Amino acid sequence: MSAFVINKLCRGCQRCMRACPQGAISMELSLAQVNPDKCTECETCMEVCMHGAITMVEPATGSTGSEKTQMTKEV
């Protein structure tokens, strides 16, 4: 499993991208995205995210799937 982002919480600050020791996070359309081949689940991105936008547990889908994006799918 890889990291997930909650789009409505991500503010595009790039803290997670700069902190990732594997270089697994990039920004797309001002949202953090993770390359699953590089992500080692170290949770550094979760620790530095000031907005709580990154999780290792897939968020439950509500009526709209647009609120959550597995960061690995949009790379």
MITORRO-708214 format. One record per residue (C-alpha): residue in three letters; x, y, z negated. Coordinates in steps of 0.05 Angstrom, whole numbers, plus 5000, padded with zeros to 4 digits. Each point is the difference from the previous one (the first is absolute). Last residue first. Layout:
kollo|xx|yy|zz
ala|X|Y|Z;
...
This chain:
kollo|xx|yy|zz
val|5025|5202|5225;
glu|4925|5003|4988;
lys|4988|4929|4975;
thr|5056|5000|4948;
met|4971|5057|4960;
gln|4939|4959|4986;
thr|4950|5055|5007;
lys|4947|5021|4952;
glu|4946|5052|5003;
ser|4986|4985|5074;
gly|4968|4933|4983;
thr|4934|5035|4989;
ser|4945|4967|4959;
gly|5050|4980|4949;
thr|5061|4957|5009;
ala|5034|4980|4936;
pro|5071|5027|4996;
glu|5055|4951|5017;
val|5044|4992|4939;
met|5072|5025|5007;
thr|4977|5072|4993;
ile|5019|5067|5028;
ala|4957|5063|4996;
gly|5009|5013|4926;
his|5008|5074|5014;
met|5069|5013|4971;
cys|5030|4942|5039;
val|5069|4988|4971;
glu|4985|4935|4963;
met|4956|4971|5055;
cys|5055|5011|5051;
thr|5051|4965|4955;
glu|4954|4939|4997;
cys|5056|4951|5019;
glu|4951|4965|5046;
thr|5056|4981|5049;
cys|4972|5041|5058;
lys|5043|4995|5063;
asp|4959|4951|5041;
pro|4937|5031|4973;
asn|5016|5068|5030;
val|4963|5049|4955;
gln|4960|5061|5020;
ala|4993|5065|4961;
leu|4950|5050|5028;
ser|5013|5066|5036;
leu|4976|4972|5068;
glu|5053|4946|4992;
met|5054|5005|4947;
ser|5052|4945|4991;
ile|5012|4951|4943;
ala|5044|4938|5004;
gly|5067|5036|4991;
gln|5021|4943|4955;
pro|5017|5043|4939;
cys|4933|5037|5005;
ala|5007|5066|4964;
arg|5000|5047|5060;
met|4938|4967|5030;
cys|4965|4998|4932;
arg|5012|5074|4989;
gln|4975|5016|5071;
cys|4949|5052|4976;
gly|4947|4974|5049;
arg|4942|5013|4952;
cys|4978|4927|4992;
leu|4938|4994|4956;
lys|4948|4996|5055;
asn|5043|4951|5038;
ile|5007|4949|4945;
val|5065|4968|5020;
phe|5018|4926|4996;
ala|5067|4967|4984;
ser|5019|4933|5028;
met|4978|4929|4988;
